[in-house]
Amino acid sequence: MKLPIYINQKISFSDIIFKYILRDFIVGIFRNFPSAIGILARMFLYKVCLKKAGRGLRISELVTIKFPENIQVGNHVSFNEYDWIDGNGGIEIGNYVSIGPRVSIVSFEHGYEDLEIPIKLQKKEYNKIVIEDNVWIGAGSFIKSGVRIGTGSIIGAGSVITKDVEPYSVMGGVPARKLKSRKNISYE
């Protein structure tokens, strides 16, 4: 069995020191700070680490953000406890997005085509995730790489999003399917 090791991106010595050692060490320390002090510290820290961070960013304790340099976040976005955000393939998040606790947003997948190479060692496939404005992602949901979640959508708790979501959709299930459109709801 052949065992090649694939590295999909070039990493400089300064990247190793500043991005993957120093930055991740500092972020790791502030990851666990509780209460408003921790939220405020993470807000300022991630303004520096993220590719783009808008006003009103709220990151609760125990949120893990990998490859923040590939993540753009709009205004008034909130991440809640135990979220796992992996920006390896790129993530764009619009304005007024609420991400519930224990949500996973992962912008890459492992290749698995070659039966001679263990899956762990196969080339990764990177695909950007786009979450448009005014989206609510319920607790425990999973957002797969390469999807776009349209404006005004609601992702029900525990849903697995594997395909693009039309604007103003209410999604639920594993894999998620459209339950209804918010455009058809009357508010009396």
Backbone as ProteinMPNN parsed JSONL, in Angstrom:
{"seq_chain_A": "MKLPIYINQKISFSDIIFKYILRDFIVGIFRNFPSAIGILARMFLYKVCLKKAGRGLRISELVTIKFPENIQVGNHVSFNEYDWIDGNGGIEIGNYVSIGPRVSIVSFEHGYEDLEIPIKLQKKEYNKIVIEDNVWIGAGSFIKSGVRIGTGSIIGAGSVITKDVEPYSVMGGVPARKLKSRKNISYE", "coords_chain_A": {"N_chain_A": [[0.847, -1.183, 0.0], [0.604, 2.178, -0.911], [1.63, 5.194, 0.681], [1.25, 8.233, 0.448], [1.836, 11.607, 1.522], [-0.15, 14.334, 1.55], [0.131, 17.766, 1.215], [-1.66, 20.552, 0.961], [-1.25, 23.272, 0.921], [1.193, 25.847, 0.901], [3.324, 26.48, 3.583], [4.869, 28.944, 5.361], [7.806, 29.609, 7.382], [7.373, 31.795, 9.086], [4.567, 31.788, 9.146], [4.13, 29.417, 10.579], [5.213, 30.109, 13.083], [3.856, 32.601, 13.802], [1.071, 32.308, 13.071], [0.247, 29.64, 13.677], [1.346, 28.92, 16.1], [1.896, 31.107, 18.02], [-0.466, 32.793, 17.661], [-2.567, 30.86, 17.902], [-2.043, 29.945, 20.472], [-2.552, 32.226, 22.073], [-5.274, 32.686, 21.398], [-6.299, 30.276, 22.363], [-5.974, 30.597, 25.13], [-7.779, 32.705, 25.709], [-10.119, 31.541, 24.904], [-11.524, 30.214, 26.895], [-12.303, 32.1, 28.768], [-14.798, 33.217, 30.901], [-18.065, 34.878, 30.934], [-18.951, 38.382, 30.362], [-16.494, 39.649, 30.198], [-14.809, 37.795, 28.941], [-16.153, 37.555, 26.46], [-15.825, 40.134, 25.462], [-12.992, 40.251, 25.311], [-12.49, 38.207, 23.413], [-13.837, 39.304, 21.243], [-12.237, 41.539, 20.553], [-9.808, 40.219, 20.045], [-10.419, 38.452, 17.903], [-11.076, 40.308, 15.966], [-8.649, 41.016, 15.007], [-7.601, 38.57, 14.137], [-9.419, 37.365, 12.284], [-10.2, 37.323, 8.744], [-11.97, 39.314, 7.991], [-13.931, 41.232, 10.157], [-16.965, 42.36, 11.342], [-18.873, 44.96, 13.08], [-20.124, 44.464, 16.436], [-19.561, 41.771, 16.932], [-19.962, 38.685, 18.543], [-18.626, 36.252, 20.526], [-19.03, 33.455, 22.278], [-17.832, 31.601, 25.203], [-15.658, 28.741, 24.817], [-15.794, 28.333, 22.067], [-14.489, 27.123, 19.039], [-12.379, 28.221, 16.568], [-10.975, 27.554, 13.618], [-8.384, 28.293, 11.291], [-8.845, 31.184, 11.046], [-8.027, 33.232, 9.403], [-9.186, 32.817, 6.966], [-11.815, 33.49, 7.139], [-14.65, 35.53, 6.856], [-16.649, 37.831, 8.521], [-19.721, 39.436, 9.002], [-21.609, 42.276, 10.316], [-22.879, 42.215, 13.666], [-22.902, 39.43, 14.401], [-23.289, 36.323, 16.041], [-21.665, 33.762, 17.826], [-22.147, 30.771, 19.579], [-21.739, 28.753, 22.616], [-19.463, 26.033, 22.367], [-19.322, 25.914, 19.557], [-17.955, 24.836, 16.426], [-15.899, 26.003, 14.11], [-14.498, 25.749, 11.069], [-12.451, 27.2, 8.954], [-10.906, 26.405, 6.777], [-11.408, 26.038, 3.984], [-12.57, 28.435, 3.43], [-14.942, 30.794, 4.598], [-17.809, 32.798, 4.489], [-19.743, 35.006, 6.264], [-22.717, 36.737, 6.624], [-24.531, 39.706, 7.713], [-26.165, 40.12, 10.909], [-26.424, 37.416, 11.832], [-27.222, 34.546, 13.627], [-25.776, 32.027, 15.395], [-26.401, 29.063, 16.833], [-25.644, 27.094, 19.86], [-23.149, 24.454, 19.803], [-22.861, 24.099, 17.031], [-21.522, 23.007, 13.941], [-19.437, 24.148, 11.427], [-17.933, 23.406, 8.599], [-15.526, 23.766, 6.184], [-14.235, 22.032, 4.441], [-13.543, 18.759, 3.055], [-12.553, 15.338, 3.456], [-10.821, 13.579, 0.914], [-11.653, 10.465, -0.68], [-11.392, 8.704, -2.719], [-9.233, 7.029, -3.608], [-8.571, 3.788, -3.021], [-6.274, 2.628, -2.107], [-4.987, 4.304, -0.409], [-5.064, 5.439, 2.928], [-7.955, 7.119, 4.179], [-7.509, 9.324, 5.843], [-5.076, 10.278, 4.911], [-5.548, 11.155, 2.361], [-6.029, 13.623, -0.215], [-7.387, 16.769, 0.728], [-10.558, 18.333, 0.074], [-11.47, 21.542, -0.666], [-14.049, 23.843, -0.14], [-15.808, 26.804, -0.297], [-18.031, 28.155, 2.163], [-21.021, 29.979, 2.272], [-22.904, 32.105, 4.193], [-25.65, 33.949, 4.156], [-27.204, 37.208, 4.921], [-29.126, 37.761, 7.987], [-29.687, 35.157, 9.12], [-30.606, 32.303, 11.002], [-29.155, 29.793, 12.75], [-29.87, 26.811, 14.15], [-29.267, 25.075, 17.297], [-26.774, 22.521, 17.459], [-26.548, 21.957, 14.733], [-25.158, 21.021, 11.503], [-23.102, 22.314, 9.017], [-22.25, 21.7, 5.813], [-19.352, 21.687, 3.655], [-19.092, 23.964, 0.881], [-21.738, 24.896, 0.628], [-24.439, 27.299, 0.277], [-26.28, 29.408, 2.259], [-29.259, 30.954, 2.08], [-30.462, 34.375, 2.407], [-32.321, 35.341, 5.291], [-33.033, 32.802, 6.174], [-33.912, 29.931, 8.227], [-32.386, 27.493, 10.093], [-33.239, 24.536, 11.406], [-32.809, 23.123, 14.712], [-30.28, 20.677, 15.098], [-30.09, 19.999, 12.414], [-28.719, 18.836, 9.267], [-27.021, 20.363, 6.857], [-26.618, 19.886, 3.552], [-26.905, 20.805, 1.017], [-27.44, 23.736, -1.063], [-29.382, 26.418, 0.355], [-32.413, 27.946, -0.223], [-33.303, 31.469, -0.191], [-35.092, 32.694, 2.671], [-36.019, 30.246, 3.667], [-37.227, 27.601, 5.76], [-35.561, 25.122, 7.269], [-35.083, 21.635, 8.069], [-34.045, 18.545, 9.615], [-32.251, 15.412, 8.803], [-30.663, 14.227, 6.105], [-31.084, 17.794, 5.804], [-34.226, 19.183, 4.796], [-36.479, 21.306, 2.995], [-38.881, 22.771, 4.968], [-40.776, 24.785, 5.043], [-41.585, 28.014, 3.604], [-40.593, 31.21, 4.663], [-41.718, 33.374, 3.491], [-44.376, 32.885, 3.026], [-45.69, 33.061, 5.417], [-48.166, 34.451, 7.428], [-48.554, 37.243, 9.516], [-50.651, 37.96, 11.901]], "CA_chain_A": [[0.0, 0.0, 0.0], [1.356, 3.432, -0.947], [1.18, 6.126, 1.707], [1.745, 9.596, 0.24], [1.306, 12.631, 2.416], [-0.501, 15.501, 0.768], [0.022, 19.07, 1.863], [-2.305, 21.338, -0.09], [-0.893, 24.672, 0.931], [2.559, 26.126, 1.338], [3.355, 27.125, 4.893], [6.181, 29.539, 5.616], [8.271, 29.533, 8.764], [6.692, 32.842, 9.866], [3.205, 31.299, 9.389], [4.179, 28.434, 11.662], [5.448, 30.814, 14.353], [2.863, 33.607, 14.155], [-0.311, 31.853, 12.935], [-0.109, 28.342, 14.243], [1.856, 28.744, 17.466], [1.612, 32.277, 18.849], [-1.888, 33.162, 17.579], [-3.412, 29.805, 18.454], [-1.811, 29.915, 21.918], [-3.285, 33.351, 22.665], [-6.699, 32.399, 21.222], [-6.613, 29.185, 23.283], [-6.093, 31.128, 26.495], [-9.005, 33.504, 25.823], [-11.264, 30.705, 24.523], [-12.244, 29.744, 28.08], [-12.679, 33.18, 29.674], [-16.266, 33.297, 31.001], [-18.833, 36.114, 31.108], [-18.807, 39.508, 29.442], [-15.067, 39.956, 30.028], [-14.32, 36.879, 27.915], [-16.758, 37.916, 25.178], [-15.156, 41.361, 25.031], [-11.612, 39.907, 24.938], [-12.531, 37.463, 22.15], [-14.27, 40.224, 20.199], [-11.065, 42.299, 20.117], [-8.808, 39.291, 19.527], [-10.812, 37.956, 16.586], [-11.045, 41.425, 15.009], [-7.305, 40.972, 14.447], [-7.319, 37.257, 13.532], [-10.291, 37.044, 11.156], [-9.957, 38.044, 7.503], [-12.791, 40.513, 8.146], [-14.883, 41.122, 11.263], [-17.799, 43.55, 11.458], [-19.231, 45.452, 14.42], [-21.052, 43.673, 17.23], [-19.204, 40.347, 16.933], [-20.09, 38.071, 19.871], [-18.129, 34.883, 20.534], [-19.135, 32.9, 23.63], [-16.712, 30.757, 25.593], [-15.511, 27.378, 24.294], [-15.945, 28.298, 20.611], [-13.232, 26.838, 18.356], [-12.332, 28.767, 15.213], [-9.755, 27.141, 12.929], [-8.075, 29.059, 10.085], [-9.632, 32.42, 11.044], [-7.584, 34.109, 8.312], [-10.017, 32.523, 5.79], [-13.21, 33.693, 7.538], [-15.168, 36.9, 6.854], [-17.865, 37.904, 9.333], [-20.376, 40.732, 8.915], [-21.99, 42.969, 11.552], [-23.838, 41.627, 14.612], [-22.89, 37.968, 14.286], [-23.012, 35.696, 17.333], [-21.308, 32.357, 17.937], [-22.463, 30.324, 20.935], [-20.875, 27.769, 23.247], [-19.061, 24.777, 21.728], [-19.347, 25.939, 18.094], [-16.72, 24.427, 15.758], [-15.878, 26.709, 12.84], [-13.246, 25.438, 10.381], [-12.414, 28.035, 7.764], [-9.847, 25.951, 5.881], [-11.804, 26.282, 2.603], [-13.162, 29.763, 3.332], [-16.311, 30.983, 5.09], [-18.318, 34.172, 4.499], [-20.965, 35.112, 7.06], [-23.296, 38.068, 6.446], [-24.922, 40.508, 8.87], [-27.268, 39.676, 11.764], [-26.488, 35.957, 11.808], [-27.177, 33.941, 14.952], [-25.347, 30.636, 15.306], [-26.687, 28.437, 18.118], [-24.569, 26.292, 20.446], [-22.759, 23.139, 19.259], [-22.971, 24.08, 15.573], [-20.265, 22.764, 13.217], [-19.375, 24.697, 10.079], [-16.651, 22.854, 8.145], [-15.415, 24.129, 4.77], [-13.428, 21.084, 3.674], [-13.875, 17.344, 3.218], [-11.471, 14.425, 3.089], [-11.004, 12.76, -0.267], [-11.772, 9.048, -0.331], [-11.472, 7.966, -3.972], [-8.163, 6.048, -3.781], [-8.709, 2.712, -2.03], [-4.943, 2.227, -1.659], [-4.482, 5.301, 0.543], [-6.008, 5.691, 4.022], [-8.734, 8.343, 4.008], [-6.863, 10.403, 6.578], [-3.935, 10.784, 4.161], [-5.934, 11.594, 1.027], [-6.11, 15.059, -0.448], [-8.611, 17.422, 1.175], [-11.289, 19.118, -0.913], [-11.857, 22.792, -0.036], [-15.169, 24.528, -0.78], [-16.263, 27.913, 0.549], [-19.399, 28.215, 2.681], [-21.552, 31.347, 2.349], [-24.123, 32.264, 4.988], [-26.071, 35.315, 3.854], [-27.718, 38.019, 6.027], [-30.342, 37.471, 8.733], [-29.866, 33.708, 9.181], [-30.586, 31.705, 12.342], [-28.747, 28.384, 12.678], [-30.239, 26.201, 15.417], [-28.293, 24.298, 18.064], [-26.401, 21.185, 17.039], [-26.604, 21.782, 13.284], [-23.903, 20.836, 10.775], [-23.115, 22.952, 7.706], [-21.262, 21.024, 4.969], [-18.577, 22.557, 2.766], [-19.613, 24.285, -0.443], [-23.146, 25.292, 0.57], [-24.847, 28.693, 0.464], [-27.538, 29.525, 2.999], [-29.852, 32.203, 1.612], [-30.929, 35.426, 3.307], [-33.56, 35.174, 6.032], [-33.355, 31.393, 6.405], [-33.83, 29.339, 9.566], [-31.925, 26.109, 10.081], [-33.734, 23.931, 12.634], [-31.836, 22.468, 15.584], [-29.877, 19.324, 14.741], [-30.16, 19.772, 10.966], [-27.487, 18.657, 8.515], [-27.191, 21.078, 5.595], [-25.726, 19.308, 2.546], [-27.159, 21.475, -0.263], [-27.777, 25.153, -0.94], [-30.675, 26.734, 0.96], [-33.027, 29.115, -0.848], [-33.618, 32.531, 0.764], [-36.321, 32.653, 3.478], [-36.454, 28.866, 3.87], [-37.124, 26.967, 7.069], [-35.003, 23.805, 6.972], [-34.958, 20.736, 9.212], [-33.845, 17.129, 9.345], [-30.947, 14.844, 8.471], [-30.211, 15.555, 5.711], [-32.143, 18.804, 5.91], [-35.12, 19.45, 3.666], [-37.254, 22.531, 3.2], [-40.145, 22.532, 5.663], [-41.696, 25.827, 4.569], [-40.973, 29.283, 3.245], [-40.995, 32.308, 5.551], [-42.456, 34.363, 2.694], [-45.801, 32.532, 3.029], [-46.216, 33.128, 6.773], [-48.867, 35.713, 7.697], [-48.451, 37.68, 10.913], [-51.892, 38.694, 12.207]], "C_chain_A": [[0.889, 1.242, 0.0], [0.769, 4.416, 0.064], [1.747, 7.529, 1.458], [1.147, 10.541, 1.28], [1.076, 13.879, 1.576], [-0.534, 16.73, 1.655], [-0.458, 20.019, 0.775], [-1.922, 22.806, -0.099], [0.53, 24.833, 1.421], [2.495, 26.886, 2.655], [4.763, 27.644, 5.124], [6.543, 29.387, 7.088], [7.568, 30.581, 9.628], [5.229, 32.474, 10.129], [3.175, 30.324, 10.562], [4.327, 29.136, 12.999], [4.272, 31.711, 14.722], [1.423, 33.12, 14.083], [-0.596, 30.636, 13.789], [0.47, 28.082, 15.625], [1.414, 29.917, 18.325], [0.127, 32.643, 18.852], [-2.77, 32.118, 18.243], [-3.234, 29.654, 19.961], [-2.62, 31.017, 22.609], [-4.792, 33.119, 22.567], [-7.136, 31.298, 22.19], [-6.776, 29.649, 24.716], [-7.426, 31.856, 26.668], [-10.271, 32.719, 25.486], [-12.133, 30.35, 25.733], [-12.668, 30.853, 29.037], [-14.196, 33.302, 29.72], [-16.78, 34.733, 31.018], [-18.5, 37.191, 30.079], [-17.341, 39.869, 29.204], [-14.475, 39.077, 28.931], [-14.857, 37.219, 26.541], [-16.072, 39.155, 24.611], [-13.723, 41.076, 24.57], [-11.578, 39.171, 23.6], [-12.938, 38.362, 20.984], [-13.066, 40.999, 19.657], [-10.014, 41.392, 19.482], [-9.158, 38.822, 18.115], [-10.93, 39.067, 15.547], [-9.684, 41.45, 14.299], [-7.078, 39.685, 13.653], [-8.151, 36.945, 12.297], [-9.909, 37.857, 9.922], [-10.719, 39.358, 7.5], [-13.773, 40.262, 9.282], [-15.635, 42.434, 11.405], [-18.039, 43.948, 12.906], [-20.146, 44.451, 15.124], [-20.779, 42.173, 17.207], [-19.265, 39.809, 18.362], [-19.677, 36.616, 19.782], [-18.15, 34.393, 21.986], [-17.926, 32.029, 23.949], [-16.817, 29.374, 24.946], [-15.854, 27.241, 22.814], [-14.559, 28.033, 20.008], [-13.323, 27.363, 16.927], [-10.966, 28.425, 14.623], [-9.613, 27.937, 11.637], [-8.897, 30.346, 9.999], [-9.236, 33.374, 9.915], [-8.379, 33.889, 7.026], [-11.5, 32.807, 6.038], [-13.546, 35.182, 7.546], [-16.506, 36.904, 7.579], [-18.418, 39.32, 9.265], [-20.679, 41.325, 10.289], [-23.01, 42.156, 12.352], [-24.02, 40.119, 14.405], [-22.574, 37.393, 15.652], [-22.732, 34.21, 17.163], [-21.566, 31.945, 19.378], [-21.586, 29.155, 21.369], [-20.702, 26.507, 22.395], [-19.205, 24.766, 20.202], [-17.966, 25.528, 17.574], [-16.761, 25.025, 14.354], [-14.521, 26.46, 12.196], [-13.238, 26.147, 9.04], [-11.376, 27.628, 6.737], [-10.169, 26.235, 4.416], [-12.431, 27.639, 2.375], [-14.614, 29.797, 3.799], [-16.625, 32.471, 5.026], [-19.642, 34.173, 5.243], [-21.449, 36.55, 6.963], [-23.599, 38.768, 7.768], [-26.103, 39.879, 9.612], [-27.496, 38.162, 11.663], [-26.328, 35.445, 13.232], [-26.874, 32.449, 14.803], [-25.48, 30.026, 16.691], [-25.516, 27.619, 18.642], [-24.377, 24.957, 19.735], [-22.979, 23.006, 17.754], [-21.583, 23.821, 14.985], [-20.398, 23.308, 11.805], [-17.989, 24.341, 9.551], [-16.535, 23.014, 6.638], [-14.441, 23.247, 3.985], [-13.951, 19.68, 3.928], [-12.643, 16.527, 2.889], [-11.821, 13.737, 1.778], [-11.063, 11.294, 0.159], [-11.764, 8.148, -1.565], [-10.464, 6.829, -4.095], [-8.221, 5.004, -2.664], [-7.373, 2.25, -1.466], [-4.371, 3.157, -0.586], [-5.501, 5.474, 1.661], [-6.699, 7.048, 3.839], [-8.053, 9.533, 4.677], [-5.721, 11.049, 5.79], [-4.3, 11.282, 2.763], [-6.099, 13.112, 0.985], [-7.444, 15.613, 0.048], [-9.237, 18.207, 0.022], [-11.852, 20.345, -0.204], [-12.975, 23.459, -0.82], [-15.727, 25.578, 0.177], [-17.73, 27.763, 0.941], [-19.805, 29.683, 2.739], [-22.852, 31.301, 3.139], [-24.531, 33.727, 4.826], [-26.666, 35.996, 5.093], [-28.95, 37.412, 6.702], [-30.675, 35.968, 8.756], [-29.763, 33.26, 10.627], [-30.26, 30.224, 12.162], [-28.957, 27.783, 14.061], [-29.154, 25.317, 16.004], [-28.045, 22.929, 17.443], [-26.447, 20.935, 15.546], [-25.205, 21.595, 12.708], [-24.059, 21.448, 9.396], [-21.939, 22.385, 6.909], [-20.556, 22.017, 4.045], [-19.295, 22.774, 1.435], [-21.051, 24.734, -0.506], [-23.313, 26.795, 0.756], [-26.192, 28.668, 1.161], [-28.094, 30.908, 2.702], [-30.338, 33.111, 2.728], [-32.236, 35.036, 3.997], [-33.939, 33.737, 6.354], [-33.202, 30.993, 7.867], [-33.434, 27.884, 9.391], [-32.331, 25.509, 11.421], [-32.646, 23.207, 13.4], [-31.561, 21.047, 15.111], [-29.893, 19.019, 13.256], [-28.77, 19.576, 10.371], [-27.709, 19.253, 7.13], [-26.152, 20.567, 4.603], [-25.865, 19.975, 1.186], [-27.5, 22.935, -0.006], [-29.192, 25.325, -0.401], [-31.198, 28.009, 0.309], [-33.297, 30.187, 0.213], [-34.99, 32.312, 1.423], [-36.893, 31.245, 3.645], [-36.338, 28.479, 5.336], [-36.74, 25.52, 6.789], [-34.953, 22.958, 8.242], [-34.7, 19.32, 8.759], [-32.425, 16.75, 9.007], [-31.129, 13.903, 7.294], [-31.393, 16.526, 5.698], [-32.949, 18.915, 4.625], [-35.926, 20.692, 4.022], [-38.591, 22.175, 3.821], [-41.209, 23.538, 5.236], [-40.893, 27.06, 4.186], [-41.473, 30.347, 4.215], [-41.787, 33.363, 4.802], [-43.961, 34.126, 2.762], [-46.433, 32.635, 4.414], [-46.913, 34.483, 6.96], [-48.808, 36.0, 9.192], [-49.671, 38.548, 11.22], [-51.886, 39.192, 13.624]], "O_chain_A": [[1.812, 1.351, 0.807], [-0.443, 4.459, 0.271], [2.637, 7.966, 2.188], [0.079, 10.283, 1.836], [2.004, 14.41, 0.967], [-1.155, 16.728, 2.718], [0.243, 20.262, -0.207], [-2.247, 23.516, -1.05], [1.011, 24.059, 2.247], [1.707, 27.818, 2.813], [5.73, 26.884, 5.089], [5.694, 29.079, 7.924], [7.205, 30.3, 10.77], [4.693, 32.794, 11.19], [2.302, 30.401, 11.426], [3.634, 28.79, 13.955], [3.74, 31.606, 15.827], [0.618, 33.476, 14.944], [-1.572, 30.608, 14.539], [0.103, 27.093, 16.261], [0.636, 29.738, 19.262], [-0.474, 32.787, 19.916], [-3.628, 32.456, 19.058], [-4.175, 29.274, 20.658], [-3.291, 30.766, 23.61], [-5.513, 33.329, 23.542], [-8.218, 31.376, 22.771], [-7.633, 29.141, 25.44], [-8.123, 31.647, 27.661], [-11.377, 33.185, 25.755], [-13.348, 30.202, 25.6], [-13.335, 30.571, 30.033], [-14.825, 33.475, 28.676], [-16.0, 35.681, 31.107], [-17.853, 36.93, 29.064], [-16.987, 40.344, 28.125], [-13.723, 39.561, 28.085], [-14.117, 37.182, 25.557], [-15.775, 39.214, 23.418], [-13.289, 41.604, 23.547], [-10.741, 39.469, 22.747], [-12.442, 38.2, 19.869], [-12.893, 41.106, 18.443], [-9.398, 41.764, 18.484], [-8.298, 38.798, 17.234], [-10.886, 38.784, 14.35], [-9.585, 41.854, 13.14], [-6.431, 39.711, 12.606], [-7.65, 36.326, 11.357], [-9.359, 38.952, 10.041], [-10.201, 40.388, 7.069], [-14.379, 39.193, 9.357], [-15.029, 43.492, 11.567], [-17.485, 43.355, 13.832], [-20.857, 43.685, 14.474], [-21.692, 41.382, 17.443], [-18.695, 40.4, 19.279], [-20.291, 35.832, 19.059], [-17.376, 34.866, 22.818], [-17.1, 31.752, 23.08], [-17.898, 28.91, 24.583], [-16.173, 26.144, 22.354], [-13.574, 28.646, 20.418], [-14.225, 26.997, 16.173], [-9.938, 28.936, 15.067], [-10.605, 28.223, 10.966], [-9.571, 30.582, 8.997], [-10.028, 34.229, 9.519], [-8.266, 34.682, 6.091], [-12.348, 32.411, 5.239], [-12.841, 35.99, 8.15], [-17.384, 36.09, 7.294], [-17.683, 40.29, 9.447], [-20.087, 40.93, 11.293], [-23.885, 41.5, 11.786], [-25.135, 39.618, 14.258], [-21.699, 37.899, 16.353], [-23.451, 33.497, 16.462], [-21.24, 32.69, 20.302], [-20.792, 28.635, 20.585], [-21.649, 25.994, 21.798], [-19.208, 23.688, 19.608], [-16.944, 25.826, 18.192], [-17.557, 24.605, 13.514], [-13.499, 26.909, 12.715], [-13.932, 25.744, 8.107], [-11.0, 28.445, 5.896], [-9.279, 26.641, 3.67], [-12.79, 27.97, 1.245], [-15.413, 28.934, 3.436], [-15.824, 33.304, 5.449], [-20.558, 33.428, 4.893], [-20.679, 37.482, 7.195], [-23.003, 38.464, 8.801], [-26.931, 39.193, 9.014], [-28.615, 37.701, 11.439], [-25.419, 35.854, 13.953], [-27.624, 31.71, 14.166], [-24.767, 30.413, 17.617], [-24.507, 27.465, 17.954], [-25.308, 24.404, 19.149], [-23.254, 21.912, 17.261], [-20.587, 24.353, 15.475], [-21.339, 22.981, 11.081], [-16.988, 24.902, 9.996], [-17.345, 22.466, 5.89], [-13.889, 23.68, 2.973], [-14.696, 19.437, 4.877], [-11.783, 16.971, 2.128], [-12.97, 13.357, 1.552], [-10.58, 10.932, 1.231], [-12.092, 6.965, -1.473], [-10.796, 5.771, -4.63], [-7.95, 5.31, -1.503], [-7.339, 1.553, -0.453], [-3.381, 2.823, 0.067], [-6.689, 5.639, 1.383], [-6.076, 8.009, 3.39], [-8.033, 10.631, 4.121], [-5.429, 12.23, 5.977], [-3.431, 11.785, 2.051], [-6.282, 13.774, 2.007], [-8.497, 15.015, -0.175], [-8.545, 18.68, -0.879], [-12.621, 20.215, 0.748], [-12.866, 23.623, -2.035], [-16.074, 25.273, 1.318], [-18.556, 27.304, 0.152], [-19.037, 30.53, 3.196], [-23.776, 30.561, 2.803], [-23.841, 34.63, 5.3], [-26.637, 35.43, 6.186], [-29.709, 36.661, 6.091], [-31.797, 35.565, 8.449], [-28.94, 33.768, 11.389], [-30.999, 29.492, 11.503], [-28.31, 28.188, 15.027], [-28.245, 24.869, 15.304], [-28.967, 22.266, 16.968], [-26.388, 19.779, 15.128], [-24.205, 21.956, 13.329], [-25.018, 21.153, 8.681], [-20.78, 22.566, 7.282], [-21.111, 23.061, 3.702], [-20.002, 21.899, 0.936], [-21.565, 24.942, -1.605], [-22.449, 27.47, 1.316], [-27.125, 27.997, 0.719], [-27.473, 31.917, 3.035], [-30.592, 32.666, 3.847], [-33.138, 34.475, 3.375], [-35.069, 33.482, 6.77], [-32.473, 31.622, 8.633], [-34.063, 27.139, 8.639], [-31.826, 25.926, 12.463], [-31.673, 22.732, 12.813], [-32.481, 20.305, 14.768], [-29.722, 17.861, 12.875], [-27.777, 20.079, 10.896], [-28.482, 18.724, 6.33], [-24.954, 20.783, 4.783], [-25.045, 19.747, 0.297], [-27.808, 23.324, 1.12], [-30.077, 24.507, -0.653], [-30.512, 29.031, 0.291], [-33.497, 29.861, 1.383], [-35.921, 31.808, 0.794], [-38.107, 31.073, 3.753], [-35.466, 28.965, 6.056], [-37.493, 24.78, 6.155], [-34.801, 23.482, 9.345], [-35.085, 18.931, 7.656], [-31.526, 17.587, 8.928], [-31.719, 12.838, 7.478], [-32.549, 16.117, 5.594], [-32.425, 18.763, 3.521], [-36.037, 21.074, 5.187], [-39.346, 21.374, 3.271], [-42.382, 23.197, 5.084], [-39.686, 27.135, 4.414], [-42.658, 30.374, 4.548], [-42.467, 34.176, 5.428], [-44.743, 35.06, 2.576], [-47.614, 32.322, 4.566], [-46.329, 35.532, 6.687], [-48.99, 35.107, 10.019], [-49.72, 39.72, 10.849], [-52.845, 39.829, 14.059]]}, "name": "protein", "num_of_chains": 1, "seq": "MKLPIYINQKISFSDIIFKYILRDFIVGIFRNFPSAIGILARMFLYKVCLKKAGRGLRISELVTIKFPENIQVGNHVSFNEYDWIDGNGGIEIGNYVSIGPRVSIVSFEHGYEDLEIPIKLQKKEYNKIVIEDNVWIGAGSFIKSGVRIGTGSIIGAGSVITKDVEPYSVMGGVPARKLKSRKNISYE"}
